């Protein structure tokens, strides 16, 4: 039985600034993902705070919110079998220095903060995150 899932991916401001959207989308497509929806937006800091609420108690929370709202981002709904795990594997470790070769963060990430992409960490969170950006 196949396990088709959807996950949210965000191409973060550092990658958009460097015009990496198409390369990153290609990496998703080459790894079997379908991009079901996508849009380029700029969010307010308050929206970023809402989005990252799960990290609210962590020391990096404020910087994370500042950063996500610092420039345009591309939000996408990706779909494939085991999409959540597949996306996390393709993104690589949060810190680009620790990310495996061939991963998005290894290739494009600048630092632990400016690591080019965000992806949902669970099927449950994927639903919440997709709903956050794509309320139909």
N, C-alpha and C positions, 0 to 999 in steps of 0.2 A: 504493500500500500504506500502510495506516495504521500509525502508530508509537505504540501505546498504552503509556504508561509509568506507573509509580507513583513517587511521591516522598514524602518525609517532611516534614511541616510541624509546627512547634512554635509554639504561641501562648505567648509568654514571660510571666514573672511580672508585668511592668509592665502588660501588656494584660489579663491575667486579673484583676489587682487593680482595674482600671478597668472591669471587666465588659464587655469588648469582644469576648468570644468569638463571640457571635451575629453581630455586625456583620462580623467578619473571616470567619467561615464563609460568610456571605452573599456577600461579595466573591469567595470561591473559587467558590461555586456559580454566581454571575453570570458568571464567567469560564470556565464550562464544566467545572469540576472536579467529580468525584464524590468524596464523602468515604466511603471504604470502611470505615475503622475509626477510632474515636476514643476517647480516654479522658483523664480528668483525673487527674493524679497529682502527687505531690510526690516529688522524687528527692533522694537523699543527695548530699553534695558528692563523695563517692568515685565515685558513678555518673556525675555530671557530668564528672568528670575522665576517666573511661573513655570517655564519649561524645565529648568534645572532644580526645581523645588526639592527633589530627592537628595540633592547635594547641599542643601541649605546650611547644614551644621558644619560642613567641611571648611577648612581654612581657605581653600582656593575658590570658594563659591562666588565671592564678589568679582574677582578677576575674570572668572569664567563667563559671568553674565555681561560684564563690561565688554569682554572680547567678542562674544557671539553677536552683540548688538553694535559692534564697531564698524561694520561694513556690510555690503550685500552678502547674502548666503543663498545657496541653492538647496532647496529641500526636495527630497524625492521619496517616492514609495517604490521599493524594490520587491520583486517577487521571484521566488524559485523554491525548490525543495530545500528544507532546512535553512531558510534565508537568514535567520537571525545569527546562527552560528557561522554560516558561510560568510556573511558580511563581516563579522568580528574577525574571522581568520584573514580575510582579504585586507581589512584595515591594518591589522598588525597591532603590536603593543602600543599602549597610550604614549609611551616615550619612544619617539622615533629611533633613538639610539639602541633600544632593546628590540625593535621590530625586526621580524625576519625579512630576508631578501625577497623581493617580489611583492611585498605588501605596499599598500598605498602610503602608509605613514613612513616607511623606510625610504620610499622613493621621493615623497614630496614634503613630509613633515619637517618643520623647522626646529621645533622645541616641544616639550611636554604640553605646553599651552597651545602653541600654534601647530597642531598636529594634523591640520588639513581636513579631517573628516570626523563626523560623529555617526555612530550607529546604535540602534536600540540594543540593550543588553539582555532582553528576554522577550518572549512572545507577548507576555502581558504588557510590558512597557512599550513594545512596538505598537500595540493597539492604541494605547494612550497617546503616544507621540504622534502617530499618524492622524489621529483625531484632532490633536492640538493644531496641526498645520493645515489639515484638509477637512475642515468641518463642511460637509456638503449641505 
